[in-house]
Amino acid sequence: MMKPLNIVIVGLSLSSSWGNGHATTYRALIKGLTALGHSVLFLERDVPWYAKERDLPSPDFCELAFYSNVSRLVTDYASRISSADAVIIGSYVPEGRRVIEEVAGLRPRCLCYYDIDTPVTVGMLDRGEEEYLERTQIPLFDAYFSFSGGAILNRLKTGYGAREAIALHCSVDDDLYRNTRETCCWDLGYLGTYSPDRQPTLEKLLIEPARRLPDKRFVVAGSQYPDDLAWPQNVERIQHLPPSAHASFYSRQRFTLNVTRADMIAFGWSPSVRLFEAAACAVPVITDYWRGLEEFFPDGEAIMIAHSSDDVVNTLVNLQEDRRRAIGLSARQRVLQGHTGLARARELTAALSAVAPGREEPLFEPWTAPAQERIYP
């Protein structure tokens, strides 16, 4: 019989999806945990840039509380942290190093880290940058959950002293992300916040094809793009889309584009939450390449890998409609089989049961994924 867990998460944001992919990642995971009977307290730093852009200020699937500074986090929630079955601190938490130090000082039963930016974190640590996590703090955690899988897990253990390094990829809320069957508005679209390292790929895989195909319609949704960027006339711009509008946005595209950050490409095995969201809506995804991609979505079967502007132009002009639909449906099926918030919550709780220290019995009976949900090793 499963024992309900009391989990505390200190994360970047749950209330606001503005300019970050953490909020939707946490939402899907926590909804999955709640569906399994567990309770979650999410602690979020009250910062002005998220406070004015909150699209989920009062979630109905967990308890959300805000703290004004690290001292208040510790004084106001010490008993909740100390008594929880597991405490998880996320990446990019403001004053993350101090948060880790103070929370660890409360001696929680099981202390874990969830890195939703693992390749970025490792790249920073390699350069001696310790903005939100110190290298010496990694061994403090009973488990280091990583948004990325593959070889980086071994590096976290052998190079940084992680006790356990476990892949916990992003996931999607399949109740919210499905095709809305709206009329198609765009031939190719992209959803993502501006990032200098992604911009050259966006130029190559969307902007240049838009220039070559003036009769096609394109769209880019996302914040923080420089005002002086030159957009072709057939590229529509949307400044920000709340998660409630994502499914509609994807569903109105013939194809959607996935662009991966440089650090994620370098390490591989780093599927973004946007990739899972688009796939869940059964819209065919055109993407740049990174190692491990085909273990999630095989090229030509559940995704289209593009290396050049020519690849994108050829797909938009020549791919047959029945083939386009089949690729989208195949991608959705793969998401439903193993990348929903519920599936990820099962992975998390099984891992917590295995790593929880000082217990004579596991937290609950370990969960094993049915064969059809084990898409890749």
N, C-alpha and C positions, 0 to 999 in steps of 0.2 A: 504494500500500500504506500503510495507516494506521500511523503511528509511535506505539507506546505512550507515553503521557504519565505523568510522575511529578508528581503534584499534592499540594501541602500545603494543608490548610484549617485555619485558626484560627477556630473557631466557638464560639457560645454553649454548645451541648451537642449531643452525639450519643448519649450514654449514658442520658440521662434525658428523658422527655417530660413530666415533672411541671411543670405551670404554664407550658408554652411550646409553641409550634408549630414551633420551629426543628428539634427533633430528628427528627421524622418527615419534614420537608422535606429535611434533609440525608441521611437514610437512603435515601429513594427515589432522590435524585440520585446518591449515591455507588454504590448498587447498580447503577444504570444505567451509570456510568463503568466499574465493574469488569466488567460484562457486555461492554463494548466493548473490554476488554483493557488498560485503564489502571490505575495503582496510586495509592492515596490514603492519605496519613497525615493523620489528623484530630487536632488538638491542642486539648484542652479544659481550661479552668481547673478545678482541683479545688476545688470549693466545697461546703460541708456540706449546703446545701439540695438539691442534686442528688445528692450522694454517698449520701444515705440513701434516695433514690427512683430508683435506677438500674434500668431495665427492659431495658437492653441494655449490660451492662458489658463484654462481649467479642464485638463483631461479627465475623462470619466473612467479611465482604466488604471489609474495609479494615483498616488498622492504626490503633488508637486509643491515644493516650497522653495522660496528664494532667500538667499542670505546676502548681506551687504558687504561683508569682508570675511577674511579667514578666521579672525577671532570669534565673530558671531557664529560662524559655521560650527566651530568646536564647542562653544559654550551652549548654544541653543540645541544642538543635536548630538551631544556626547553620549547620552544614554541610548538613543536610537542606534547610533553607530556601534556602540559597544555590545548591544544585545542582538544585533542582526546576525542572521546565519551567514551572510556574506556581504562585504562592502566592496564595491567596484568603483574605482576612480578612472575617469576617462581622459583621453588625450586633449590637449589644448585648453584645459581648464585654466582660467586666470589664476596667476600665482600658483601654478601647479606644483612646483617643488615644495612650497611651504604647505600646501594642502596635504600632500603626501606625508610630509614630516609630522604634521599635527595629527592627522587621522591615524597614522601608524602608531603614534604615541598613545592613542586610546586603546590599543591592543585589541582590535576587532577579532572575532573568531576566525574569519577567513578574509584575507585582504587580497584583492585582485586588481589588475590594471586592464583596461580595454582601450587598445590603441586603434583608433579609426583612421590613423594616418601613419602606419608603421614605416613605410619607406621614407617618408619625410622625417619622421623621428630619428631613424637610424642615420640618415644623411646628416642631420643636424648634430647628432652625437659624434659622428665621425669627424666633423669639423670643430668639435669642442664647444658647440652651442647647446646650452642646457636651459632653454627658455621655460619649458614646462615639465621637464623630467631630468633628473640628474642620473648620470650613468651608475653612480654608486647606490641609487635607490632601487634599481631593478631587482636585486636579490631580496628586497623586502617583501615582494609579492609572492603569495602562494601560487599564483598562476598569472601569466602574462598572456591575455587574449589579444590576438592580432587580426586586424582587418585583412592582412595579407597572409597567404600560405606559402608553400614551397620552401626553398632553401633559407629564406629569411628566418624561419622558426629555429633552425639549427644554429644560425648565427646569433640569435638572441640568447640561446643557452650557452654556447661555447665562447662567444665573444663578449657577452655582457652579463653573464651570470644569472640569467633567468632560471628559476627552479623548474618551471614548466612553461613552455611556449606552445600555445594552442591556437589553431586557426579558428576565428569566429568572424566569418565574412559578413558583409552587409546583407540585408534581406529586404523583403517587400511585404507590405500589408495587402494581401490578395483580396480583401474586402473592398479596398479603395481603388486598387489598380487593376482595371479590366477595360476592354475596349468599349467605348460609349456608342459606337456605331453612328457617329456624327458625320456630316458631309466633309469630305477632304478639302482642306484649305491650302495645304502646302505640299510640295513634292519632297522637300527635305527640310528638317528642322533640327535645332540644337538647343538644349537646356543646360545652362551652366554659368556660374559666376566667372567673371573675367579673371584669367590667370596668365601672366606673361609667358610661362613655359608651355601653356596650351595654345596660345594664340597663333603661332606659326602653323600648327596642325589644323586649326580652325580655318585659317586662310587657305591652306592647301585643299582641304576636303569639303569646304562649303563655299567660301567666298569666291575662289577661282572658278569652281563649277557654276556658280551663279552668274559670273561674268560671261562664261562661255554659253550659257543656256538662258538667254534673256526672256524666253517664253515660259520658263519654269518659275515656280514660286518657292521662296525660301523664307525661313524665320529663325531668329536667334533670340532666346529669352534668357535674361539673367542680368544681374546688377554689376556695377563697378566698372563697366567698360569705359575707356577714355572718351571724352567728348570729341576728340579730333580724329577718331577712327573714320575712315571713308567706307561707307557701306554701299554696295550696288543698289540701284533703284528697286530691284526685284527681291531684296532682302528686307523683310519686315522686322522691326525691333520691338521687343516687349521688355520693359525694365525689370519686372519681378512677377513671378507666379507663385502664389501660395500652393502648398501641397494639394489642397482641395481642387485646384485647377489643372493639376498635372495630367491626370488620366484623359481629360478632354483635350488637352494640348497634344499629347502623343497620338490620340486616336484620330486627330484631324490631319495627320501626316501620312504620306505614302511611305516614306522612310524617315528614320530619325538617326542622328549622328551621335556617336559616343567618342569623346576625346579624352585621352588619359594623360595625367600629369607625368612629367619626365621621371620623377623618382619612382612612380608606380611602374612605369615601363621598364626601368632599369632592373627592378627586382622581380617583376612578374607576379602572377597569381594574385592580382589585386582588382577584382571586379568592383566597380563603383555601384553605389545605391541607385544612381540614375540608370545604369545598364539594366539592373533587375527590374526597375520600375517600367522602363520602356518595353522590355521583353514581356512583362506581365500583361501589358496592354495589347499584345500580339501585333505590334508594329515592327516591321523588319528593321534591324539595326545595322547600320554601316559603321564600322569602327576601325581605329588604328590597331596595330598589332602589339601584343605583349605575350611573353612566355606564359603558358598555362591557360591561355584564353580558350583553346579548343577543348579543354577538359570541362569547361562550363557550357560553351556554345560552339559546336563544331562548325567550321567555316563552310559556307555553301549549303548547310543543312538548317542551322538555327541562327546564323549571323552572316554578314558579308564583310570580309576584311578588305580594307582599301589601303594601298600603299602610295597612291598618287591621285592627282586630280582626274587623270584619265580613267582610273578605276571607278570613281564616283560618277563621272559623266556617262560611262558605259552602262552602269547599273541603272541610272535614272532613265536612260533612253531605251535600253534594249531588254531589260529583264521582263519576262512575261508575267502577266497579272496573276495567273494561277501559281506560278513559282513564288512570286512575292508573298502571296497569302500563306503559302505552305511554310515558308521560312518564319514568318511571324508566329504562326500557330505552334510550330515546333519549339520556338524559343519560350513561348508562354507555358507549354507543357513542362519544359525543364524547370522553369521557375516554380511551378506548382508542386512538382515532385520533390524539390529539395532546397528551395531558397526563400520560403515564406518566413514571416516572423515566428510562426508556430514551430516550424522545423528548427529555426535557429535557437529558439528558447529551449527546445529539447536538448540540443547540443550543449548549450550553456549549463543547464542544470545537471546533465550527466557528468560534465567536466567538473563542476563544483563538488559533486558527490565524490569524485575520485580524488580531488586534491585537498578537500577540507581537512585541516590538521587536528590532531588531538581528539579524534572521535573513535569510539570502540565500534560503532556501526556506521555505515554510510548514511547520508542525509535521507536517501530514499533508494528504491531499487533502480539501478542504472537502466536507462532507456537505450534501446538499439533500434536504429532506423530500419524500417522495412526495406526489403531488397530493391523495390522500385524507387526508393528515395535516395539510394546511394548511387549518385550519378558518376562520381569520380572517386578515386582512392583518397 
